[in-house]
Amino acid sequence: MSTLSHHRSWKASARLAVLSGLLLAGLLATVGACTSPPVDLSYAGSARAAYDEAMEAFEDEDYPEAVRLFSVVKNKFAYSQFAAMAELRIADSHYAQDKWAEAIDAYRSFAQNRPNHPEVPFALWRIADSYYEQIPSDFIIFPPAFEKDQAPTKDALRALQSYVEHHPTHKNASEANERIRACRELLADYELYVAGFYLNEERPESARARLEKVVAEYGDLVGRWCEAALKLARVYATQGKADEARATALKLIAAHPTRGEAEDARLLIAELH
C-alpha cells in the first residue's frame, strides 16, 4: 500500500472513532436525562428540600445544626407550609437537649403565632412537660423535694392545668391529670413542712396561715388535708380561738369520721369544753 493510501485509511479510522465517541456520549447523556429525577426549583419545592435537609440533621441528633437549618426554612420560606413545622422542630431540638427555657419559649411562640395549627395541643403539652422536668427531685444526699423552692412546681401546675382545660381529650391528657395531682401533693407537702417549721419555732400565727391554705385548697388530698385540719384546730386552741378550733375539728370529724385525726379532733373538742 502506498503512503498516501495508508494516510487516508488512518484518517478515516480516526473520523470513525470520533463519531463513535460522540454518539456514545450523546446516548449516555440521553439515558442520564431519562433516569435522573427533575429538580423542583419552585418556591414550594425549594422549601421542601430545605426542610428535608434540616430534618436529616435533626434525625442525626445534630441539634445545633438542625436549629440553624430550620431557622433558614422559617425565615426564607415563611409563606410555605414548612415554615410552621420548622418552628416546631426548632422547639423540639431545644427540648431534645434539655434546654427547657429555650424549648418553652419556642413552643409558646409557635402556639401564640399559629393558634389554629393542629400541632398546638402538642406544643402546649411540651411546655407543661418542660416545666415538669424542672421540678425538684428526691435524692438521698439532698433534702426532700418538698423542702426546696416550689416555683417550678407552680409553673408546671399552671401549664398542665391550662393544657387539660383547653385540650381535655388530647392523647397526653390522662398523664397530665396524674402530673397535676403529683404537683398538688408536692405543694401541699411544702405547706405542711413550712407550717411544721414555724410551729417548732413557736410562731403559731405564721403556721396558721400555711395550714389554712392546705385546708382551703387541698381537700382532695385526704391524708394531707386531715393532718392540716387537726394541726390548725390545735393552733386555734393555743391562740384562745375556741370557736374556730371547735369548728375546724367538727369539720374534720364530719368529712372523715373514721380516720385517726378525727378521733384526735374529738378529744380536742372535749378538752375545749
Secondary structure, DSSP 8 states (H G I E B T S, - for coil): --HHHHHHHHHHHHHHHHHHHHHHHHHHHHHHHHHS-----SHHHHHHHHHHHHHHHHHTT-HHHHHHHHHHHHHHTTTSHHHHHHHHHHHHHHHHTT-HHHHHHHHHHHHHH-TT-TTHHHHHHHHHHHHHTTS----TTS--GGGS--HHHHHHHHHHHHHHHH-TTSTTHHHHHHHHHHHHHHHHHHHHHHHHHHHHTT-HHHHHHHHHHHHHH-TTSHHHHHHHHHHHHHHHHHTT-HHHHHHHHHHHHHH-TTSHHHHHHHHHHHHH-
